[in-house]
């Protein structure tokens, strides 16, 4: 009887040791997805942190990236030039910005050029903000006025100039464009007294309104029509080596797009609010409504050829295109079509 107790005690000790070893082993396995697999780190550099990119933040907050086995590390570049630099230097795996940057890099002769593999938005996301409340604003009101624009050669500035030309306004002669202010500081410069108008993304445009420092009087996106304003790109080498990972990334983004398509601005605002802790949820809802009313968000990630042709038309008209690039060279739809 005594011997049996000793045996039982030994078995218990073995079981306890086995459990401890198992727990230690699990703690060293790294992060795991909800399906039980190990998460793969993906470093995403976004051009700006804006409610304009709501489907992306839905995908983050709803856990769609984790569901696809991705541990997403998000950083903000504050400008397509900086996001491009992060990609080229290897500090980021995927860039989220205007596709014009991929054209520039290719035409510079970079061997490991950037390829666009998914599109998120289909309209410009910036708005014209005036110091005066103009219910009857006309684009011609910008003539002879000082306007804070965007970086020369950047998508926001080129689409803005594209709209000006549609209204027979010469950006170089008819208005005084201020283009020496960093992207992140334009709203602060306007509030500080620079310019009669400024062209701003959200939430900056609405926050200027709420501070009583200006009024949103026009949408660049409504005037420009459908434009492939922002897309995801990566180095050609990364694409060839990480196809399954990019497929998973694209699926997560499309889940975010579908959520936005199927839900109200109020419901989306609740989901993405943690991404904008300094912005009141009613303001987030207001901004989302503004974007949704102008059909800003794509319902899938497919980057179509007509859109790529249009973006090069805009670049050419702005005098920023040295040579046209074939669609098949800088755009792949393999991840969008394989659904």
C-alpha positions as CSV (number, residue, x, y, z in Angstrom):
1,X,0.0,0.0,0.0
2,X,2.8,2.4,0.9
3,X,4.5,1.5,-2.4
4,X,1.4,2.3,-4.4
5,X,1.3,5.8,-2.8
6,X,4.9,6.5,-3.7
7,X,4.1,5.4,-7.3
8,X,1.1,7.7,-7.5
9,X,3.1,10.6,-6.1
10,X,5.8,10.0,-8.8
11,X,3.1,10.0,-11.5
12,X,1.7,13.3,-10.2
13,X,5.1,14.9,-10.1
14,X,5.8,13.7,-13.8
15,X,2.4,15.2,-14.8
16,X,3.2,18.5,-13.1
17,X,6.6,18.7,-14.8
18,X,5.1,17.9,-18.2
19,X,2.6,20.7,-17.7
20,X,5.3,23.2,-16.8
21,X,7.4,22.2,-19.8
22,X,4.3,22.5,-22.1
23,X,3.5,26.0,-20.8
24,X,7.1,27.1,-21.2
25,X,7.1,25.8,-24.7
26,X,3.9,27.6,-25.6
27,X,5.3,30.9,-24.2
28,X,8.2,30.7,-26.6
29,X,6.1,30.0,-29.7
30,X,5.4,33.7,-30.5
31,X,2.0,35.3,-31.3
32,X,-0.7,33.0,-32.8
33,X,-3.7,33.7,-35.0
34,X,-7.2,32.8,-34.0
35,X,-6.9,29.8,-36.2
36,X,-3.9,28.6,-34.1
37,X,-1.0,29.4,-36.5
38,X,1.9,31.7,-35.8
39,X,1.5,35.3,-36.8
40,X,3.9,36.7,-39.4
41,X,5.1,40.3,-38.9
42,X,4.2,42.8,-41.7
43,X,5.5,46.3,-41.5
44,X,3.0,48.7,-43.1
45,X,3.9,52.4,-43.6
46,X,0.9,54.6,-44.4
47,X,1.2,58.0,-46.0
48,X,-1.0,59.6,-43.4
49,X,-3.3,58.5,-40.5
50,X,-6.7,59.6,-41.6
51,X,-10.4,58.6,-41.3
52,X,-10.1,58.6,-45.1
53,X,-8.6,55.1,-44.7
54,X,-11.5,53.7,-42.6
55,X,-11.6,50.2,-44.2
56,X,-7.9,49.6,-43.2
57,X,-8.6,50.6,-39.6
58,X,-11.7,48.4,-39.5
59,X,-9.5,45.5,-40.6
60,X,-7.1,46.3,-37.7
61,X,-9.7,46.8,-35.0
62,X,-11.9,43.8,-36.0
63,X,-8.9,41.5,-36.0
64,X,-9.0,40.6,-39.7
65,X,-5.2,40.8,-40.1
66,X,-4.7,38.4,-37.1
67,X,-7.4,36.1,-38.5
68,X,-5.2,35.9,-41.7
69,X,-2.1,35.2,-39.7
70,X,-0.6,38.7,-39.8
71,X,1.0,40.7,-37.0
72,X,0.6,44.2,-38.4
73,X,3.1,46.9,-37.4
74,X,1.7,50.2,-38.6
75,X,3.7,53.4,-38.9
76,X,2.9,56.8,-40.5
77,X,5.2,58.3,-43.1
78,X,3.5,61.8,-43.4
79,X,4.0,62.0,-47.1
80,X,4.4,59.6,-50.1
81,X,8.0,60.5,-50.5
82,X,8.8,59.4,-46.9
83,X,6.7,56.2,-47.3
84,X,8.6,55.4,-50.6
85,X,11.9,55.9,-48.8
86,X,10.8,53.5,-46.0
87,X,10.0,50.9,-48.7
88,X,13.2,51.3,-50.7
89,X,15.4,51.3,-47.6
90,X,13.7,48.1,-46.3
91,X,12.3,49.8,-43.2
92,X,8.8,48.8,-44.4
93,X,7.4,45.8,-46.2
94,X,4.2,47.4,-47.6
95,X,3.6,51.1,-48.4
96,X,0.1,52.7,-48.5
97,X,0.1,55.9,-50.6
98,X,-0.8,57.4,-54.0
99,X,0.4,55.2,-56.9
100,X,2.1,58.1,-58.5
101,X,5.1,57.3,-56.3
102,X,5.5,53.9,-57.9
103,X,5.6,55.6,-61.3
104,X,8.3,58.1,-60.3
105,X,10.5,55.3,-58.8
106,X,10.2,53.1,-61.8
107,X,11.1,56.0,-64.2
108,X,14.2,56.7,-62.1
109,X,15.5,53.3,-63.1
110,X,15.3,51.5,-59.7
111,X,15.7,47.8,-60.3
112,X,13.7,46.7,-57.3
113,X,10.8,49.0,-58.2
114,X,7.4,49.1,-56.4
115,X,4.3,47.2,-57.6
116,X,0.8,48.2,-56.7
117,X,-1.2,45.1,-55.6
118,X,-4.4,46.5,-54.0
119,X,-6.5,49.7,-54.1
120,X,-8.4,51.2,-51.2
121,X,-10.0,54.5,-52.1
122,X,-11.4,55.8,-55.4
123,X,-11.8,59.5,-54.8
124,X,-9.6,62.3,-53.5
125,X,-10.0,62.6,-49.8
126,X,-9.2,66.3,-49.3
127,X,-11.4,69.4,-48.9
128,X,-11.1,73.1,-49.5
129,X,-11.3,75.0,-46.3
130,X,-12.1,78.7,-46.3
131,X,-11.7,81.4,-43.6
132,X,-15.2,82.6,-44.5
133,X,-18.4,80.6,-44.5
134,X,-19.3,80.5,-48.2
135,X,-22.6,78.6,-48.8
136,X,-22.3,79.8,-52.5
137,X,-18.6,78.9,-53.0
138,X,-17.5,78.7,-56.6
139,X,-14.0,77.4,-57.6
140,X,-13.4,80.8,-59.3
141,X,-13.4,82.3,-55.8
142,X,-9.9,80.9,-55.4
143,X,-8.5,83.3,-58.0
144,X,-6.0,85.8,-56.7
145,X,-6.2,84.1,-53.3
146,X,-3.4,82.5,-51.2
147,X,-4.1,78.8,-50.9
148,X,-2.1,76.2,-48.9
149,X,-1.6,73.3,-51.2
150,X,0.3,70.1,-51.1
151,X,3.7,68.8,-52.0
152,X,4.7,69.4,-55.6
153,X,4.3,66.1,-57.5
154,X,2.2,64.5,-54.7
155,X,-1.3,63.1,-55.4
156,X,-3.2,65.6,-53.3
157,X,-1.7,68.6,-55.1
158,X,-1.9,67.1,-58.6
159,X,-5.6,66.2,-58.2
160,X,-6.3,69.6,-56.8
161,X,-4.6,71.2,-59.8
162,X,-6.5,68.9,-62.1
163,X,-9.8,70.2,-60.6
164,X,-8.6,73.8,-60.9
165,X,-7.9,73.3,-64.6
166,X,-11.4,71.8,-65.1
167,X,-12.6,75.2,-63.9
168,X,-10.3,77.1,-66.2
169,X,-8.0,78.2,-63.4
170,X,-4.3,78.2,-64.0
171,X,-2.6,77.0,-60.7
172,X,0.6,78.8,-61.7
173,X,-0.9,82.2,-62.6
174,X,-4.4,82.6,-61.1
175,X,-3.8,81.7,-57.5
176,X,-0.9,82.0,-55.0
177,X,-0.1,78.4,-54.0
178,X,1.8,77.9,-50.8
179,X,3.8,74.6,-51.1
180,X,6.6,74.9,-48.7
181,X,4.7,73.7,-45.6
182,X,5.1,70.1,-44.4
183,X,2.1,67.8,-44.9
184,X,1.6,67.4,-41.2
185,X,1.6,71.1,-40.5
186,X,-0.7,72.7,-43.1
187,X,-3.8,72.9,-40.8
188,X,-1.7,74.5,-38.0
189,X,-0.3,77.0,-40.5
190,X,-3.8,77.9,-41.6
191,X,-5.1,78.3,-38.1
192,X,-2.0,80.4,-37.4
193,X,-3.0,82.9,-40.1
194,X,-1.3,81.6,-43.3
195,X,-3.5,81.6,-46.4
196,X,-7.1,82.5,-47.4
197,X,-7.8,78.8,-48.1
198,X,-6.2,75.5,-47.3
199,X,-6.7,72.0,-48.8
200,X,-7.0,69.5,-46.0
201,X,-7.6,65.8,-45.3
202,X,-9.7,64.6,-42.5
203,X,-9.8,64.9,-39.6
204,X,-8.0,68.2,-40.0
205,X,-10.7,69.8,-42.2
206,X,-13.5,69.1,-39.8
207,X,-11.4,70.0,-36.7
208,X,-10.6,73.4,-38.2
209,X,-14.4,73.8,-38.6
210,X,-15.1,72.8,-35.0
211,X,-12.5,75.2,-33.7
212,X,-14.3,78.0,-35.5
213,X,-11.2,78.7,-37.6
214,X,-12.6,77.9,-41.0
215,X,-15.3,76.2,-43.1
216,X,-15.3,73.3,-45.5
217,X,-16.6,74.7,-48.7
218,X,-15.8,72.2,-51.4
219,X,-14.8,68.6,-51.9
220,X,-11.8,67.9,-54.2
221,X,-13.0,64.2,-54.5
222,X,-16.5,65.1,-55.8
223,X,-15.0,67.4,-58.4
224,X,-12.2,65.1,-59.6
225,X,-14.4,62.0,-60.2
226,X,-13.1,58.5,-59.6
227,X,-9.3,58.4,-59.1
228,X,-7.1,55.6,-57.7
229,X,-6.1,57.9,-54.9
230,X,-4.5,55.4,-52.5
231,X,-3.1,51.9,-53.1
232,X,-0.9,49.3,-51.4
233,X,2.5,48.6,-53.0
234,X,5.7,46.7,-52.2
235,X,9.1,46.0,-53.7
236,X,9.1,43.6,-56.6
237,X,11.4,41.3,-54.7
238,X,9.1,41.2,-51.7
239,X,6.1,40.4,-53.9
240,X,7.9,37.4,-55.5
241,X,9.0,36.1,-52.1
242,X,5.8,36.6,-50.1
243,X,2.8,35.9,-52.3
244,X,0.8,34.0,-49.7
245,X,1.4,36.8,-47.2
246,X,0.2,39.4,-49.6
247,X,-2.8,37.3,-50.5
248,X,-3.7,37.2,-46.8
249,X,-3.1,40.9,-46.4
250,X,-5.4,41.6,-49.3
251,X,-8.1,39.4,-47.9
252,X,-8.0,41.3,-44.6
253,X,-8.3,44.7,-46.4
254,X,-11.3,43.4,-48.4
255,X,-13.0,42.2,-45.2
256,X,-12.6,45.8,-44.0
257,X,-14.0,47.2,-47.2
258,X,-17.0,44.9,-47.0
259,X,-17.7,45.9,-43.4
260,X,-17.7,49.6,-44.4
261,X,-20.0,48.8,-47.3
262,X,-22.5,46.9,-45.1
263,X,-22.6,49.2,-42.1
264,X,-23.6,52.8,-41.2
265,X,-21.2,55.6,-40.4
266,X,-22.2,55.4,-36.7
267,X,-21.4,51.7,-36.6
268,X,-18.0,52.2,-38.4
269,X,-17.1,55.1,-36.1
270,X,-17.5,52.9,-33.0
271,X,-15.1,50.3,-34.5
272,X,-12.3,52.7,-35.6
273,X,-12.6,55.2,-32.7
274,X,-9.5,53.6,-30.9
275,X,-7.4,54.7,-33.9
276,X,-8.3,58.3,-33.3
277,X,-8.3,58.8,-29.5
278,X,-8.1,62.6,-29.8
279,X,-11.1,62.8,-32.1
280,X,-14.6,62.8,-30.6
281,X,-16.7,59.9,-31.9
282,X,-19.4,62.2,-33.2
283,X,-16.7,64.0,-35.3
284,X,-15.6,60.6,-36.6
285,X,-19.1,59.8,-37.6
286,X,-19.5,63.2,-39.3
287,X,-16.4,62.7,-41.3
288,X,-17.3,59.1,-42.3
289,X,-20.7,60.4,-43.5
290,X,-19.0,63.0,-45.6
291,X,-16.7,60.4,-47.2
292,X,-19.5,57.8,-47.7
293,X,-21.8,60.3,-49.3
294,X,-19.2,61.0,-52.0
295,X,-18.6,57.2,-52.6
296,X,-15.0,57.4,-51.4
297,X,-14.4,53.8,-50.5
298,X,-13.9,50.9,-53.0
299,X,-15.8,47.7,-52.4
300,X,-12.9,45.6,-53.4
301,X,-9.1,46.0,-53.9
302,X,-9.0,45.5,-57.7
303,X,-6.8,48.2,-59.3
304,X,-8.2,48.5,-62.8
305,X,-6.3,49.5,-65.9
306,X,-8.5,52.5,-66.7
307,X,-7.6,53.9,-63.3
308,X,-3.9,53.5,-63.9
309,X,-4.3,55.3,-67.3
310,X,-6.1,58.2,-65.6
311,X,-3.5,58.6,-62.9
312,X,-0.8,58.9,-65.6
313,X,-3.0,61.4,-67.4
314,X,-3.1,63.5,-64.3
315,X,0.7,63.2,-63.8
316,X,1.3,64.2,-67.4
317,X,-1.0,67.2,-67.2
318,X,0.8,68.3,-64.1
319,X,4.2,68.1,-65.9
320,X,5.4,65.4,-63.5
321,X,5.5,62.4,-65.9
322,X,8.8,61.7,-67.8
323,X,7.6,58.6,-69.5
324,X,4.4,56.5,-69.4
325,X,4.6,53.0,-67.8
326,X,2.7,49.9,-68.8
327,X,-0.1,48.9,-66.5
328,X,1.2,45.3,-66.3
329,X,4.6,46.5,-65.1
330,X,3.4,48.4,-62.0
331,X,0.1,46.8,-61.1
332,X,-0.8,43.2,-60.3
333,X,-4.4,42.0,-59.7
334,X,-3.5,38.4,-58.8
335,X,-4.4,38.9,-55.1
336,X,-7.6,40.8,-55.8
337,X,-8.8,38.3,-58.4
338,X,-8.0,35.2,-56.4
339,X,-10.9,35.5,-53.9
